[in-house]
Amino acid sequence: MAGSLNRVMLIGRLTRDPELRYTPSGTAVCNLALATNRYGTDPSGERKEYTDYHDVVVWNQGNRKLAELCSQYLQKGRLVYVEGRLQTRSWDDAQSGQKRYKTEVNANDVQFLDSRQEGGAPAESAPNAAPAGAGPEVGGDIDPDDIPF
């Protein structure tokens, strides 16, 4: 087969609340930290659960406000599906003078897989209405089927 493939699909829980930032040009970017579990055997042959941690970067994509939606509706403990590609970036560390590297999942799709109560966040922390100008008011939790992605 000629060519290459760079595709990542993960299902896991957020290890911290999303962090929304904006680039100098005003583009929204949201950083997520995701934990996934896998099973294997340790050196003694016993079955063991291992946890892997992933840094995920979510951008707004045209009219699709994916980064802002993640920031608004996700919180630590929520179960999510992330699809995207691996991307490694590098920079020079000003303090040590060494070249540093970081590999992240650059997401092009994020799906919310559980309700707010299941994700570990208290129900009272959920907003009862959409932001002003964002459409009709919503009572209680947001149905993931109503989110436009």
Beta strands, then each sheet from edge to edge (+ up, - down):
strand 1: 8-14
strand 2: 19-22
strand 3: 28-41
strand 4: 47-59
strand 5: 79-92
strand 6: 99-112
sheet 1: 2+ 3- 1+ 5- 6+ 4+
end
